[in-house]
C-alpha cells in the first residue's frame, strides 16, 4: 500500500508528499523541519516547535548556533551570540525558532568551545529590531523572516526600493526582465508565474506569456497569460497574477487594466498571492474549469 501525503493526506505513492505539494516543496513553499523531520509550510512553524518550550539554555543537542548558524559543541548559541543577547532574549529566540543567518563569526573561527559559554558575562545588545526586507514582517533582528529565508535562501533576488522603504510582496519589480525559465522555454518574472506556466504546459493548455492585447489603449496591454481558444475556437481566456497587489503604483496600473478588460468584455481569471499562492496549482485547477468560466466576464476579482 502506498504512502499518503503528510500535508493533505492524498495518495503519494512512495513519497511523503503528493505531486502538488512536492512541486510546492521544490518552489520553496514547504520545508522539512531540521529538528523532527516533519514537512510543513514555511510561513507556519512546525508542530514540534509549537510545543517545545525552553526555560533554560540547553548545553547539548545542538550542532550550530540558532541565531547565526556558527558551529557549536552542543550549545544553542555560539560565544559571540551569547555575548550579544541577554538570557531572556536567547530563550525567546530559541523558543521562537527564528531562522538562522547563513554566516559564521567574523574571524572565521569555529565556535565549538569545550567549556560552557553560559557561565560567562555578556554585554546586552542595543541593536534595533529589524523587519523582513521582503515582506515587512517582524524578523527578530534579522534581515529575513523565517518564511522568506527558506523561500529565497538558495536564489538570487532583486528588491525594488521606493522612497527608502522596502516593499511588501514579491521582491521583483514589475518591469524587471525575469530569469525564471519554464518547462516550455518561457522566461517569466516570478516563481508564481513559473508555477502557472508549468501547470499550463503539464495540462497541454496552449498558451502565450505577456502577448500584446490591443483593445484601444495607448499601448497594448500585456496580460500575464493568454489561453488560446480555451473555451472554443476564437474564444481566448486570459490570466492575470496580481503579485504586487497593495503597492500604490501597481494598484493604479491594475485599475487601469481592469477598466479596459471590463469595457472590452475580456474573459479574465484573476489570481492573488494572499488567497492563491499557498496552493497555486489547486487554485488553477479550480478556477480554470471551463464550465465555471463565463465568456466576457472577469472572474474572482478582489476589491
C-alpha positions in Angstrom: 0.0 0.0 0.0 1.4 3.4 -1.0 2.1 6.3 1.3 -0.2 9.3 1.8 0.9 13.0 1.6 1.8 14.3 5.1 0.4 17.7 4.2 -3.0 16.8 2.7 -3.5 13.1 3.1 -3.8 12.3 -0.6 -2.1 9.2 -2.1 1.5 10.0 -2.8 2.9 6.6 -4.0 6.4 6.0 -2.5 6.9 9.7 -1.5 5.9 11.6 1.7 4.4 14.4 -0.4 1.9 14.2 -3.2 2.8 15.6 -6.6 1.2 19.0 -5.9 3.0 19.5 -2.6 6.2 18.1 -4.0 6.1 20.9 -6.5 5.5 23.4 -3.7 8.5 22.0 -1.9 10.6 22.5 -5.0 9.4 26.1 -5.1 10.4 26.7 -1.5 6.9 26.9 0.0 7.2 23.7 2.0 10.3 22.7 4.1 11.4 19.8 6.3 11.9 20.6 9.9 15.5 20.3 10.9 14.5 19.2 14.4 11.9 16.5 13.9 11.9 15.8 10.2 8.3 16.8 9.6 7.2 18.7 6.5 5.4 22.0 6.9 4.7 25.3 5.1 7.4 27.9 5.6 5.1 30.5 6.9 3.8 28.2 9.7 6.1 26.8 12.5 6.4 23.0 12.7 4.2 21.3 15.3 7.3 20.3 17.3 8.3 23.9 17.6 4.8 25.0 18.7 5.0 22.6 21.7 8.7 22.9 22.6 9.4 25.5 25.3 12.8 26.1 26.9 13.0 27.6 30.3 16.8 27.5 30.5 19.6 27.4 27.9 20.5 23.9 26.8 24.1 22.7 26.8 23.7 19.8 24.5 21.7 18.7 21.4 22.8 21.5 19.0 25.4 21.5 16.3 25.0 25.1 15.3 24.0 28.4 16.8 20.3 29.0 16.4 20.9 32.7 15.8 23.9 32.9 13.4 24.5 29.4 12.2 28.1 29.1 13.5 29.2 25.7 14.7 28.8 24.9 18.4 29.6 21.9 20.6 26.1 21.1 21.7 25.1 24.6 22.8 22.2 26.6 21.2 24.3 29.7 20.9 27.9 30.4 19.9 30.1 32.5 22.1 29.6 35.6 20.0 25.8 35.5 20.1 25.8 34.6 23.8 27.6 37.9 24.5 25.3 39.7 22.1 21.9 38.7 23.7 20.5 38.7 27.2 19.3 35.4 28.7 15.7 36.3 28.1 16.4 37.3 24.5 18.1 34.0 23.9 15.2 32.0 25.3 12.8 34.0 23.2 14.9 33.3 20.1 15.2 29.6 21.0 11.5 29.1 21.6 10.5 31.1 18.6 13.0 29.1 16.4 13.6 32.1 14.2 15.6 31.4 11.1 19.4 31.5 11.2 21.7 33.7 9.2 24.0 31.8 6.8 27.0 33.5 8.3 29.8 32.5 10.7 31.9 34.6 13.0 33.8 37.5 11.6 37.2 35.9 12.0 36.1 32.6 10.5 37.0 30.6 13.7 34.6 27.8 14.7 32.7 28.4 17.9 32.8 24.9 19.4 34.3 25.6 22.8 34.6 22.7 25.2 33.8 24.7 28.2 30.3 26.1 28.9 29.8 29.6 27.5 26.7 30.2 29.5 28.7 30.9 32.7 30.4 33.9 31.1 29.4 37.5 31.3 27.8 39.2 28.3 27.0 42.7 27.2 23.3 43.4 26.2 22.7 44.3 22.6 21.2 47.6 21.7 20.7 46.6 18.1 17.4 47.9 16.7 14.8 45.3 15.8 14.6 44.7 12.1 11.7 43.6 9.9 12.0 41.3 6.9 13.2 43.3 3.8 11.0 41.2 1.6 7.6 41.0 3.3 7.9 43.6 6.1 7.0 41.1 8.9 8.9 41.1 12.3 12.2 39.1 11.9 13.7 39.3 15.4 16.6 41.5 14.3 17.3 39.5 11.1 17.1 40.7 7.6 14.6 38.0 6.6 11.7 36.4 8.4 11.7 32.6 8.7 9.3 32.2 5.7 11.3 34.4 3.3 14.6 33.0 4.4 13.6 29.4 3.4 11.9 30.6 0.3 14.8 32.6 -1.1 17.9 31.3 0.6 19.2 29.4 -2.5 18.0 32.0 -5.0 19.2 35.3 -6.4 16.6 38.0 -5.9 16.1 41.7 -6.7 14.3 44.0 -4.3 12.8 47.3 -5.5 13.2 50.2 -3.1 10.9 53.1 -3.2 11.3 56.2 -1.0 13.9 54.3 1.0 11.4 51.7 2.1 11.4 48.0 1.2 8.2 46.8 -0.4 5.9 44.0 0.9 5.1 41.2 -1.6 7.1 39.7 -4.3 10.7 41.0 -4.5 10.7 41.6 -8.2 9.9 44.8 -9.9 7.0 44.6 -12.5 9.3 45.8 -15.3 12.2 43.5 -14.4 13.2 41.0 -17.2 12.6 37.8 -15.3 15.1 34.9 -15.1 12.8 32.0 -14.2 12.7 29.5 -17.1 9.7 27.3 -17.5 9.4 23.8 -18.9 8.2 25.1 -22.3 11.0 27.7 -22.5 9.1 30.7 -21.5 11.1 33.2 -19.3 8.9 34.7 -16.6 9.3 37.2 -13.8 8.5 35.2 -10.6 8.2 31.8 -9.1 4.4 32.1 -9.0 4.3 32.8 -12.8 6.7 29.9 -13.3 4.2 27.6 -11.5 1.3 28.9 -13.6 3.2 28.4 -16.8 4.4 24.9 -15.9 0.9 23.9 -14.9 -0.5 25.0 -18.3 2.3 23.1 -20.0 1.6 20.0 -18.0 -2.1 20.1 -18.8 -1.3 20.7 -22.5 -3.2 24.0 -22.5 -1.9 26.1 -25.4 -0.8 29.5 -24.0 1.3 32.5 -24.5 3.1 34.7 -22.0 2.6 38.5 -22.0 1.2 38.6 -25.5 0.2 42.1 -26.6 -3.6 42.7 -26.4 -4.6 45.7 -28.5 -8.0 46.9 -27.2 -7.8 50.6 -27.9 -5.4 51.7 -25.1 -2.4 54.0 -25.7 -0.2 51.0 -25.6 -1.3 47.3 -26.0 -1.9 45.7 -22.6 0.0 42.5 -21.8 -2.0 40.1 -19.6 0.3 37.5 -17.9 -1.1 34.6 -19.8 -3.3 34.1 -22.9 -5.0 30.7 -23.2 -5.6 30.5 -26.9 -9.1 29.2 -28.0 -9.6 27.8 -24.5 -13.4 27.9 -24.4 -13.9 27.4 -28.1 -12.2 28.5 -31.4 -11.6 32.2 -31.2 -12.6 32.5 -27.5 -9.4 33.2 -25.5 -9.2 33.3 -21.8 -6.6 35.5 -20.0 -4.9 35.1 -16.7 -3.5 37.9 -14.5 -1.5 37.2 -11.4 -1.5 40.3 -9.2 1.7 39.6 -7.3 2.3 43.1 -6.1 -1.2 43.9 -5.0 -1.2 46.5 -2.3 1.5 48.8 -3.7 0.0 52.1 -4.8 1.7 52.4 -8.2 1.0 48.8 -9.0 -2.7 49.0 -7.9 -3.1 52.1 -10.1 -1.9 50.3 -13.2 -4.1 47.3 -12.2 -7.2 49.5 -12.0 -6.4 51.0 -15.5 -6.0 47.5 -17.0 -9.2 46.1 -15.3 -11.2 49.1 -16.5 -10.3 48.2 -20.1 -10.7 44.5 -19.6 -14.2 45.1 -18.4 -15.1 47.6 -21.1 -13.9 45.3 -23.8 -15.5 42.2 -22.3 -12.3 40.3 -21.9 -12.6 36.9 -20.3 -10.2 37.1 -17.4 -9.1 34.8 -14.5 -7.6 36.7 -11.5 -5.0 35.2 -9.1 -3.7 36.8 -6.0 -0.8 36.0 -3.6 -2.9 36.3 -0.4 -5.5 33.7 -1.5 -4.0 31.6 -4.2 -0.2 31.4 -3.7 -0.2 28.9 -0.8 -1.8 26.3 -3.1 -1.5 27.8 -6.5 -1.9 24.6 -8.5 -5.2 23.8 -6.7 -6.4 27.3 -7.4 -5.6 26.9 -11.1 -7.3 23.6 -11.3 -10.4 25.1 -9.7 -10.6 28.4 -11.5 -9.8 27.0 -14.9 -12.8 24.6 -15.0 -14.4 25.5 -18.3 -18.0 25.0 -17.1 -17.4 27.8 -14.5 -16.0 30.4 -16.9 -18.4 32.8 -18.5 -17.3 34.5 -21.7 -16.7 38.2 -21.5 -16.5 38.3 -17.7 -13.9 38.9 -15.0 -13.7 36.0 -12.6 -12.5 36.1 -8.9 -11.7 39.8 -8.9 -10.8 41.2 -5.4 -11.7 44.7 -4.3 
